Amino acid sequence: MRAADRFAEGATDAQVAREFRVSRMSANRWRRALENGGRQALVSKGAGGTVCKLDEGQLAQLEQVLVGGPMAYGWPDQCWTLARIAEVIERVFRVRYTVGGVCYLLHRLGWSWQAPTRRAAERDEQAIAAWKDEQWPIIKGWRRSKGRGCASKTRPAKP
């Protein structure tokens, strides 16, 4: 609205653009909207994008579905993918979402992607710690002193 006031005072598109730190194209668009529709044409129309296809109850139900895991819907592992979630949404709610739409929906719900840890189920942490303490120093071998040395193959390091 301050830009509308500046246009009413006779400011040019370039002056308004510089003053409000926008492009000249935006200032020109504002001026044309003001001329064609008055100050009402400059009022914000709200956030862009489409309206969510699921209501609040369905969103809560979707969270419960996700917590239940993909095995409940026929996938053999415990990894949700965007494509799988889109398929479950279509099955349960009969609403189609693109993979990108599912990503936006999950972010709206506060979910983020997680990379699974790649560890064997049979992993024995105590055996690994014992191996690191006993075997690794033997395999790694001895170290030279911490004194200065030389990388040259013709000159040995000084002790």
Disulfide bonds with the S-S distance in Angstrom:
none
